[in-house]
Amino acid sequence: MPSRKKSNAGSRKPLARYDIYLKLEKSLQPNTIEAYMSDILKFAGFIGGEEALTGATLEDVREFLASLADIGINARSQARLLSSLKSFYRFLKLDGFVEEDITEVVKSPKIAMRLPDVLSLQEIDDIINSIDLSKAEGQRNRAVIEMLYSCGLRVSELCGLKMSDLYLKEQFIRVTGKGDKQRLVPVSSRAIAELEAYFEDRNRIEIKRGYEDYVFISERLKKPLSRITVFHIIKELSENAGIKKSVSPHTFRHSFATHLLEGGANLRVIQAMLGHESISTTEIYTHIDRTRLREEIILHHPRNKNKK
């Protein structure tokens, strides 16, 4: 990281106070806090040390961002660093360490939209049908795939799902999402059938004490599946099914939302199902739908076909 010397009186106290603020008031996860602090320390190194943070200027921020571009840091990473700085300087202003937020007028670099891979219904069925039910974890993995797709769950929501969250007679489940916010999500009859078949296997597992309420249990560890384990399961199953796309647990969530939109579902309904706080997050699926529409027009419209 480029650096330059800059003498500026100040205190290291603001950074320590900000660390406490993230832990106690924002209740962020340790890895998130570590990422914020790492980004701020990169900026501190550029301007001459932590003591210089309260005396930094708008020009310092702009030069810092320019230096990132010069060494090949991509726009997405630049935007993340700037977001960390904006959070830090908003805190400094609110807590009285500085009179002005020097990052307020700095605009985030434009990031090209990356549309996620979407699986077709046939590809999802191919993955499910490739599962070997003779294996102890086979039916569990079928239920995992079906719940990820039918309910549009995040992988953390799947791993945290509990038996007490299931209202299968009413065909609903209670999902705890980001910020511990809960929502009710309809569950399909297909997913219910896969779950009930899995429960026969689950009942034979001697689950470790304290984990009895979790739905998806590791056969070997006798405790809830981890996110990493689910990633590995999805990767292996996708390869076995011959899927060439990049598939992760989140791919099923994207596919769920895209198929809902293609089927005519209202964007607000999809937002509620996915647990998005802002409708702008859900609107990415309108871009996916438009992209597919354009591809279909190019492929099938008579004006676009080559004339013999």
Summary of the structure (lengths in Angstrom):
residues: 308
radius of gyration: 24.3
end to end distance: 58.4
largest distance: 76.8
contacts: 860
relative contact order: 0.09
helix: 58%
strand: 5%
